[in-house]
Every structure is written in C-alpha cells, then in structure tokens.
Amino acid sequence: MHDTSFKMEIFHNYENKIFWTISNFCNFRCPYCYIDKTQTPEYITQNYTPEYIADCFNQTGKTWLIMLAGGEPFIMPQFLPLMKELTKNHHIQISTNLCSDEVFKFPEYVSPEKVMVISASLHVVEREKVDPKFEKFIEKCLFLQEKGFRVVVNYVAWPPLLTRIEKDFEYLKDKGIKNMTVFTFLGEYNGKSYPESYIENEIELISKLSTYKREIDILRCNTKYKGIRCEAGHKYFTAELDGTIYKCRSINIKHGNILDGSFKPDKKNRKCTAENCIDTYMAEFILDHKKGGVFSFLKKEG
C-alpha cells in the first residue's frame, strides 16, 4: 500500500533529544488539535535572536536532536534563520503542515544532512479548505524529497476519516510521495474516547498503515511503563516556549531553562514513575532497552 522504508529507529542515532514547542499559533483549526486557539500568538523569536538561542544549546556541551513543533513553525518570524543557526552544531526534526511558501527557501538555510526528518502533517479537513486536491501540499513534499530531505507524511486517524485513509494514501503514492504513516487519534469524538473506542478492523487498518512499532501499543492502550528505566530527564526532555525544560510530558519535573543557562540534566537514566505515558511516540526510543527491541515485550525491572 505504501512505502515503509522509513523506520523511526533512526531516533537511536541521536544521543540527546529535546521536544520543543517554539510557538503557539497555527493557521489551521483542526478539530482534534490540543492548541488553545484563543491565545495571542507567541513565538520564541519574539524575545530571543536565532544566534542567542543556538548559543544556549551550544553552551550545554551536548549535540542535540531538536524536535520542533508548535503551532506551525514555518509561519513563525525568523524561523529559517533560527534553523540555520541551530543546525551549525545540532540536528533538527520539524513537524509542519507545509502551508507556508517559506518551505521553498528551506534548503537555502539548512542541509538535508542536518535534518532527521520533516514530518509533513496532512490535516485533511483543514487542507481541503485551501488546497482541495492537496496539490500545493504534494508540490512541497516532492520539492523537499528532491532536495534530499527525508519527508514523512503523517495522517491522523480521526474517526470521520477512517473510510478514506487508504484511498488518500494510494493517491499520495501515485503522486510520488515516498513515505507515509498514520497516527492514532487521542481524544474525544461523538461522546467516545479514543483510542479505546477503535474497533478491531480499525485497529488493523491503522497498524497496517503505520511505520511506527509503537502504534499497536498506543492502539491497545498499552502505555503504562512505570518501573522501566527511561532517558527522560537524562538524555531526553521536553521544553516550553519560554525555554523551561521538563523531564517529559508525563512527569512535571523541571530541569531549569535552556535560555537562561540554568538547564541541569540528571546524571543517569531513572525508572519511570508516571502512571501513564503521554510521550507516546517517543517512548519506544527513550526507554532503556536494547535498540531495535520490540516494545511490547519489555519487562519491568525489579
């Protein structure tokens, strides 16, 4: 059905990882999005220059994989100069809806070797309002592919879209898109809670179309890892727009601030204390187990 040559095991190539929300504004209004759409737009570059931000990461003495999300990053002022500065010493991953034409300038600022992946989010309901046949979206995906970037189209399995996902994937493949994956919808729809409410044939469909090993665990609500050692707080972190660093999204422990020099990581991996993991897609790559191991077979430590 689609090319599954892209495997997320490449996360293991990066020792230090940080998931950073760098803006709170997006031009889309997806019904399943967690962003508060009433907030005044804020961007990290409103208060700090690209050079200063990059130097803060340099001062940690670590080489980082910086996973950037928002909001929509490409509509943020000074986004491309920030990417240029960050990738002088670090690597990045970007989640984007590819609406901005700034995408066409991206190769002028950043080399493909510095980008782990561009996660191109195909939000069907909003995209069809401005791009009915996905032509602009596809154009940008193909442009980035041709420039040597690893592009993965991600598609949220929102319940109203389940009957069309396979046709949409086939359409994208016919247009030349190499890599696609499905993300499990997490939330409420029509009074039902997901992923708990997916039925068996829907679980099989999502599992078939996803390139993530973790997807089946998420679909089966197998996201409790209390007692397993994890890199969170040691080599993996999440960061807020203001630079405040947290252990992860599941455990509200602060590790200082990357932008004021107070960042302080743990000296070793520690056992997870969360009742349920919120960092669902990162768990496969930050839990302390053998690289490439199948997540579902992990055993808790004594």
N, C-alpha and C positions, 0 to 999 in steps of 0.2 A: 504493500500500500504506500509506504513512504520510505525514505532513506533513513536508516537507523545507524549510519556510520558514525554519527556524532555521539560520543559517550561522555557522560559527565564525570567519569573517572579522572579527567584532566584536572579537576579541582585538586587532586592529590599532588600535582606538580608544584603547588604553591604552599609554602610553609606557614606564612602569616596571612590571615584573611580578615577582612572587615567589611561588613554590610552597612553602607552609609546612605541615609536618606538626606539628599542635598537640597531638596526643595519640597514645597507642599502644594504646588499648583500644577494642574494638568488641564489641557484644553478639551479633554474628553470628560464625559459624565457617565461612566459605566455604572450600571445598576448594582454591580457586585463589588465595587471598589470600596476600600476601607477609608479613603481620604475624606476628611471633612471639607465639603465643597463650599462651605460658607466662610472659610478662613481667608484672611487677607494674604495675598501671595507673598511668600518669603523665599529667599534664595541664599545659599551660603556666600555667594559672591557679592551680596549687598554690604557685607561688613568686613570682608577679607579679600585681599588680592589673590589671584592664582599663584603668584610666586610665594606669598606668605603661607598659604595652605599647603603647597607642596613641600615647603621647607619644614613645616611641622611634622610631616610624615618622615622626612629625611632625618630629622633630629632624634627619632626613636631608635635609629641604628638598625632598623629592620627593613627588608624588602617586602612590600605588601602587594597582595591582590586586593584591589579596592573595588568592591561591587557597588555600583552607583544606581540609585533608584530615586523616585520622587513620589509624586509629581512626574512631569515629563522633563527629563534632563535637557533635551536639545532646545527647548524654548527658554531656558534659563540664561540670563545675561552672563557673558564671559565664560560660557560653558566650554567652548572649543579651546580658548587659551588655558583654561584650567586643566583640560585633558592633556594639552601639550606639556605643561609643567609637571603634572603628576607622572606622566609616562617617561620622563627623563630617567627616573630611578625605580619606578614601580610599574605594575601591570594593572589593567582595569577590566571590568566587565560592566556592560551598560544594559539596562532594561529601558526600552523606548517603544513608543507607538509609531515612530517613523513619520510623523506628520510634518515636521519642520524640514524645509529645504536646506537647512544648515547641515543636514546629513551629507549632502553632496560636497561639502567643504571638509568633512571629517578627515579624509586621507591626507589633506594638506597639513594637518596638525599632528596626526598620530599614525605610527607604523602598525601594520597588522600584527607584527611580532609582539607588540605590547598589549594586545587585546585578547584576553582569553576567549571571550565570546560576546557578540552583540545579540541580546535576547530581544527579538522583534515581536512585540505583542500585537496580535491580531484581535482587536476587540470589535467583533463583528457588528454589533448593534450600532455603535458609535461610528465605526469606519464607514458603514454603508450610507450614512447621512452625508458624508463629504466625498466618498470615493466608492460609488455603488458596485463596481466590478473589481475593486481592490487594485486598480491599475497603477495608482501612484505608490501604493504600498509595495507592490511587486517590483516596480521600477527601482525603488530604493534598495530593496533586498538584493536584486540582481546586480546593481551597481556596487554594493559593498562586497558581494561574493566575488565579482570580477576583479576587485581591487585587492583580493586576498584575505579578507576578513572572514572569520568563522561566524556565520549567521544562523541562528536557530529561531524559527517562527514558533511562538508559543500561543496556544489557543485554550482559553478557559472553558472547561466543560460545564458551563452554566446550563441548567436543565432545559430551557427552551431551545438550546442549540444542539442537543444531543442527536436529533434526527438528521442533521445536516453536516456534522463534523467530517464524516468520511468523504462526502462529495466535495466539501471545501478543501480537504487535503489533496484529493485527486486533482482538483482544479489548479491548486498551487504547484503541485508536482509537474503538471503538464506545462506550466508557465516557466519552469526552470528552477523552482525553489528546491534546494538540496536537503535541508534539514528541518523537520517539524516535530513538535511534541505537544501533548495535551497536559494541561494542569487540572488537577482535581478542584472543583468548586468547593470552597469552605464558607458556609454561611446559611442564611435562611432564604427559602423560596416557597411561596404559596403555603406558608404555615409549616413547612417541613424543614428539618435541619439536615444539612449536608456536611460531610459525606455519608452520614448514617443512613440517609434515605435513598441512596442509589440502589437500584435493583440489580440482580445478578448479571443480566445481559449488558447493562450499562457499565458495570464494573469491568466486564470482559472487554468491552469496546475501548474504554479509557486505557486499560492495561496494554492492549494491543497497540495503541497509537502513541503511547508514551515512550520516550527514550530513557526515562529515569527508573532505576531499580526501585527507588523509594516509593513510587506511585502506588504499588499494590499495598504497601503498609499503610499509606495515608487513606486509601480507599477502604481498607479493612479496619480503620481506626486503631491501628497498632502503633501508637505514637507515645507510649509510656516507656521511658528509658532510665527511670530512677535507679541509681546504683551502678550505672555504667560510666566508666571514665570518659571524659569529654574534653576537647580542646578549648571549649568556651571559657573565656577569662584568661587563657594562657596564650593560645595562638589564633583564636577566633573571637571576634567581637561584633557588636552592633553599635552604630553611632547615630545620634540625633542630629538635626540640622545645625544646632549650635556647637557641635563638636563633642558633646558629652558622650563618653564611652560606657557601654554596658556589657556585662558578661554575655548576655544573649537576650532574645526577646522573651524567653520563658522565665528568666531569673533576673529580678530587678536589682542587681548589684552593680554599683558604679565603679569604674576604673579610671576616674579622672576625666580630663578633657584633652583631646588631641590638639586643640588650638591654643591652649594656654600653657602647655608644657607639663601638665600635671598627670598625664597618662601613665598608669602603672599596671603592668600585667602581672598575673600570678606567675610563680616560678615553675609550676608543673601542672599537668592535667589533673582535674579533680573529678570525683564522682558526681553525677548529675543528682540534684536534689529536687527537681521540678516534678510535679505530679503528672504533667502532660507537656510534651514538647511542642512549642509554637514554631520553632525554626525548622519546620517540617522538611523543607527541601535541602537544608544544609546538614541535617543530622547524619545522613549517610557518610558525609565527608569529614565530620569533626569528632565523631565518636571514636574512641580509642580501640580500634580493632584492625586486623590485618587489611592492608589495601586490597581492594577488589573483592573482599568478603561479601557474602550475601547477607544483607542487613537482617532479614527475618530470622536468621539462625543465631543471632547474638545471644550470649548468656550473661546474666548479671554476675558481677563479681561478688565474692563473699566479703 
